[in-house]
Amino acid sequence: MSIAFADRMSNVHKSFIREILKVTQDPSIISFAGGLPNPASFPVREISEAATAVLNESGESVLQYSTTEGYGPLREYVAERYARRGLKVDPDEVMITSGSQQGIDLAGKVFIDKGDKVLVERPTYLATLQAFGLYQPEFRSISLRDDGPDTAEMAEELATKKIKLFYAVPNFQNPTGITYSQRKREDVAALLNEHGTAFVEDDPYGEIRYMGDDMPPVKKYMENGVLLGSFSKIVSPGMRLGWLVAPKEVMENIVIAKQATDLHTNFFTQRVVYQYLITNDVDSHIMKIRAMYRKQRDTMVRAIEKHFPEEVRYTRPEGGMFLWATLPEGISSLELFDIAIKEKVAFVPGQAFFADGSGQNTLRLNYTNSGEEAIETGIARLGNAIHRLMEQKK
Amino acid sequence: MSIAFADRMSNVHKSFIREILKVTQDPSIISFAGGLPNPASFPVREISEAATAVLNESGESVLQYSTTEGYGPLREYVAERYARRGLKVDPDEVMITSGSQQGIDLAGKVFIDKGDKVLVERPTYLATLQAFGLYQPEFRSISLRDDGPDTAEMAEELATKKIKLFYAVPNFQNPTGITYSQRKREDVAALLNEHGTAFVEDDPYGEIRYMGDDMPPVKKYMENGVLLGSFSKIVSPGMRLGWLVAPKEVMENIVIAKQATDLHTNFFTQRVVYQYLITNDVDSHIMKIRAMYRKQRDTMVRAIEKHFPEEVRYTRPEGGMFLWATLPEGISSLELFDIAIKEKVAFVPGQAFFADGSGQNTLRLNYTNSGEEAIETGIARLGNAIHRLMEQKK
């Protein structure tokens, strides 16, 4: 007997990255394809101490059911950290989520009706296309410049297309590494305010800035912004702990959706991470991660300068985990992928990050999960592969 | 500027239970309203040892991102436990979820289109009405007898109403405590097979049987059943760890939905719980929980026999955490609630568990989170309240 699935399942496909990651299991392949933090950045001993402490001190409570919104002191901690970055947030406006990915899904559930127009950056975070895609919107894309979206284009979209929601990653975007300028933050916020468009600001990498000045979230300039954050890049991604900030009226709906989705976020982990945060020097831990990633980023940028044909353009991220390369027009990164795998190096072809199916000549490179020697060798191999492909196409 | 939410948000309300639980925060109130396991059943020391062990042995790996399907050995463990209960399951057919509540949400996402007819028991698990409700089905209800659903009525529904999916809790149902007989299991499966109707079998209490013989899941007799389970009642609910069993074609869609929802379930917790399971005598731990709950259940049944008017009917559960009482026709459990709160005892009025809004004279009582003295005293108070209300209505 055949099974009847919901319509929404007919539009989505398994993550392309997921399939690629399977190919790159081969240990002889140097992979820039994944999006993994460097495990050397995980505070293993400190987490172990924190787990022992909370179980000793309040074991029965940390293993029991808890509230949908999350652990109060952890919500306060998140609010306090935003205050330091210039954003005033009430702890009641913070929900602890199962990673910031869940924040994306909850926002989709609460805002998106079938057929609604959702505006995303070109390119955008792949897993948002998947999460939002299950609520069956019509995606529209806005061009991304080196300092953020093309605001003239955005103004036109908002004025003429009845956009329900805008989704963006303003800091060190996945996949491009691009960061919004201060000017673009304020302009984007003003446009969204003007049209009453909902905004989901995804900021999982915000604290991982190793160059330039920190800038406040776009939400600072908005009435109704939803802001997503994550402990994945500063503590541990495997623990799936993030947060969602939203004004009261939005939060009431998010709470309903969250409760229906999984009752509440793992309380044991919330308590362990909170214990870790208050008993350790988190800022110096983050400084270490920044220094580590800065070095890896510099190594990759230098290697690219040395090994890539000069026609290849690439971003120079001020933070985060990814760098984005654009091959000359007509050179396909999917074709490059096949050659690169033979050269024993992997990346993610960029097309998967485009809601409109463009971007055939782009690729994403992760530098946080490879040692400096591997980065040097891998980029040399990739440079060879690009040279070979460009030769073939001449 | 007013915010435009998705249509689906207009049909749902905050959990009624959630609101009730706030009223019952008063420590002078004896509450049978919650659905909490007895914290004395949590293996705190063992979990602490397991956490230390996995962090010592493979800290960097347990804190890293992991696979959407869940930790392989934990999936095998789940499959092996089902084998002991007479159900053959391949580990590939098991996904680790953020509690069984997430399994409900994922099934809703994968199966339910707006307007689809979803059949539930009358009454049914409240949080399923909420989770499925966000996918906007039309709920239909089937009468529940002492040994399971009315199969004649069910045959009629399936034959005439184009039912997309049936949801049920065949063991020690929340809210009624009712368990399907062996005959009903086979009959229900045969009906669903005949009509090719999807089935979500929710079994969070399956291992918590303290009377009568264990029976295999209904899925044993089905082609396409989805079966949900949970570690909440045998290890810890705060850790939000459950699983979903589904045949390959369904699982492929569930994996897509899960990945979009939160990438994967907390890997640290999966590893800690697996470590706990393989280094402890879980069966003897479950025996202890069963003995504890059996005693609490017996105390409540005896107290009801003594204190409730004889016109009140009630279930005598063979497992799980809840008992269900039915007041005489025309006596409202909502009115009773107000009187009971003054008597310093709380419960959940049953109406919230009915998709069709009936059940005004029913109530749910939890016995696992109160000591024997509190059960005795609380039921005496509740008996008084019922007597008073019935007097008033004469």
Boltz contact constraints between the chains, C-beta under 6 A:
constraints:
  - contact:
      token1: [A, 1]
      token2: [B, 196]
      max_distance: 6.0
  - contact:
      token1: [A, 3]
      token2: [B, 224]
      max_distance: 6.0
  - contact:
      token1: [A, 3]
      token2: [B, 249]
      max_distance: 6.0
  - contact:
      token1: [A, 5]
      token2: [B, 110]
      max_distance: 6.0
  - contact:
      token1: [A, 5]
      token2: [B, 253]
      max_distance: 6.0
  - contact:
      token1: [A, 6]
      token2: [B, 111]
      max_distance: 6.0
  - contact:
      token1: [A, 6]
      token2: [B, 112]
      max_distance: 6.0
  - contact:
      token1: [A, 6]
      token2: [B, 113]
      max_distance: 6.0
  - contact:
      token1: [A, 7]
      token2: [B, 113]
      max_distance: 6.0
  - contact:
      token1: [A, 9]
      token2: [B, 110]
      max_distance: 6.0
  - contact:
      token1: [A, 9]
      token2: [B, 253]
      max_distance: 6.0
  - contact:
      token1: [A, 12]
      token2: [B, 256]
      max_distance: 6.0
  - contact:
      token1: [A, 14]
      token2: [B, 256]
      max_distance: 6.0
  - contact:
      token1: [A, 36]
      token2: [B, 65]
      max_distance: 6.0
  - contact:
      token1: [A, 39]
      token2: [B, 60]
      max_distance: 6.0
  - contact:
      token1: [A, 39]
      token2: [B, 64]
      max_distance: 6.0
  - contact:
      token1: [A, 42]
      token2: [B, 60]
      max_distance: 6.0
  - contact:
      token1: [A, 42]
      token2: [B, 63]
      max_distance: 6.0
  - contact:
      token1: [A, 44]
      token2: [B, 55]
      max_distance: 6.0
  - contact:
      token1: [A, 44]
      token2: [B, 59]
      max_distance: 6.0
  - contact:
      token1: [A, 48]
      token2: [B, 52]
      max_distance: 6.0
  - contact:
      token1: [A, 48]
      token2: [B, 55]
      max_distance: 6.0
  - contact:
      token1: [A, 51]
      token2: [B, 51]
      max_distance: 6.0
  - contact:
      token1: [A, 52]
      token2: [B, 48]
      max_distance: 6.0
  - contact:
      token1: [A, 55]
      token2: [B, 44]
      max_distance: 6.0
  - contact:
      token1: [A, 55]
      token2: [B, 48]
      max_distance: 6.0
  - contact:
      token1: [A, 59]
      token2: [B, 44]
      max_distance: 6.0
  - contact:
      token1: [A, 60]
      token2: [B, 39]
      max_distance: 6.0
  - contact:
      token1: [A, 60]
      token2: [B, 42]
      max_distance: 6.0
  - contact:
      token1: [A, 63]
      token2: [B, 42]
      max_distance: 6.0
  - contact:
      token1: [A, 63]
      token2: [B, 236]
      max_distance: 6.0
  - contact:
      token1: [A, 63]
      token2: [B, 238]
      max_distance: 6.0
  - contact:
      token1: [A, 64]
      token2: [B, 39]
      max_distance: 6.0
  - contact:
      token1: [A, 64]
      token2: [B, 238]
      max_distance: 6.0
  - contact:
      token1: [A, 65]
      token2: [B, 36]
      max_distance: 6.0
  - contact:
      token1: [A, 65]
      token2: [B, 237]
      max_distance: 6.0
  - contact:
      token1: [A, 66]
      token2: [B, 238]
      max_distance: 6.0
  - contact:
      token1: [A, 98]
      token2: [B, 98]
      max_distance: 6.0
  - contact:
      token1: [A, 98]
      token2: [B, 262]
      max_distance: 6.0
  - contact:
      token1: [A, 99]
      token2: [B, 262]
      max_distance: 6.0
  - contact:
      token1: [A, 101]
      token2: [B, 262]
      max_distance: 6.0
  - contact:
      token1: [A, 101]
      token2: [B, 263]
      max_distance: 6.0
  - contact:
      token1: [A, 102]
      token2: [B, 262]
      max_distance: 6.0
  - contact:
      token1: [A, 105]
      token2: [B, 261]
      max_distance: 6.0
  - contact:
      token1: [A, 110]
      token2: [B, 5]
      max_distance: 6.0
  - contact:
      token1: [A, 110]
      token2: [B, 9]
      max_distance: 6.0
  - contact:
      token1: [A, 111]
      token2: [B, 6]
      max_distance: 6.0
  - contact:
      token1: [A, 112]
      token2: [B, 6]
      max_distance: 6.0
  - contact:
      token1: [A, 113]
      token2: [B, 6]
      max_distance: 6.0
  - contact:
      token1: [A, 113]
      token2: [B, 7]
      max_distance: 6.0
  - contact:
      token1: [A, 130]
      token2: [B, 260]
      max_distance: 6.0
  - contact:
      token1: [A, 131]
      token2: [B, 260]
      max_distance: 6.0
  - contact:
      token1: [A, 134]
      token2: [B, 260]
      max_distance: 6.0
  - contact:
      token1: [A, 196]
      token2: [B, 1]
      max_distance: 6.0
  - contact:
      token1: [A, 224]
      token2: [B, 3]
      max_distance: 6.0
  - contact:
      token1: [A, 236]
      token2: [B, 63]
      max_distance: 6.0
  - contact:
      token1: [A, 237]
      token2: [B, 65]
      max_distance: 6.0
  - contact:
      token1: [A, 238]
      token2: [B, 63]
      max_distance: 6.0
  - contact:
      token1: [A, 238]
      token2: [B, 64]
      max_distance: 6.0
  - contact:
      token1: [A, 238]
      token2: [B, 66]
      max_distance: 6.0
  - contact:
      token1: [A, 238]
      token2: [B, 267]
      max_distance: 6.0
  - contact:
      token1: [A, 238]
      token2: [B, 268]
      max_distance: 6.0
  - contact:
      token1: [A, 239]
      token2: [B, 266]
      max_distance: 6.0
  - contact:
      token1: [A, 239]
      token2: [B, 268]
      max_distance: 6.0
  - contact:
      token1: [A, 240]
      token2: [B, 266]
      max_distance: 6.0
  - contact:
      token1: [A, 249]
      token2: [B, 3]
      max_distance: 6.0
  - contact:
      token1: [A, 253]
      token2: [B, 5]
      max_distance: 6.0
  - contact:
      token1: [A, 253]
      token2: [B, 9]
      max_distance: 6.0
  - contact:
      token1: [A, 256]
      token2: [B, 12]
      max_distance: 6.0
  - contact:
      token1: [A, 256]
      token2: [B, 14]
      max_distance: 6.0
  - contact:
      token1: [A, 260]
      token2: [B, 130]
      max_distance: 6.0
  - contact:
      token1: [A, 260]
      token2: [B, 131]
      max_distance: 6.0
  - contact:
      token1: [A, 260]
      token2: [B, 134]
      max_distance: 6.0
  - contact:
      token1: [A, 261]
      token2: [B, 105]
      max_distance: 6.0
  - contact:
      token1: [A, 262]
      token2: [B, 98]
      max_distance: 6.0
  - contact:
      token1: [A, 262]
      token2: [B, 99]
      max_distance: 6.0
  - contact:
      token1: [A, 262]
      token2: [B, 101]
      max_distance: 6.0
  - contact:
      token1: [A, 262]
      token2: [B, 102]
      max_distance: 6.0
  - contact:
      token1: [A, 263]
      token2: [B, 101]
      max_distance: 6.0
  - contact:
      token1: [A, 266]
      token2: [B, 239]
      max_distance: 6.0
  - contact:
      token1: [A, 266]
      token2: [B, 240]
      max_distance: 6.0
  - contact:
      token1: [A, 266]
      token2: [B, 266]
      max_distance: 6.0
  - contact:
      token1: [A, 266]
      token2: [B, 269]
      max_distance: 6.0
  - contact:
      token1: [A, 267]
      token2: [B, 238]
      max_distance: 6.0
  - contact:
      token1: [A, 268]
      token2: [B, 238]
      max_distance: 6.0
  - contact:
      token1: [A, 268]
      token2: [B, 239]
      max_distance: 6.0
  - contact:
      token1: [A, 269]
      token2: [B, 266]
      max_distance: 6.0
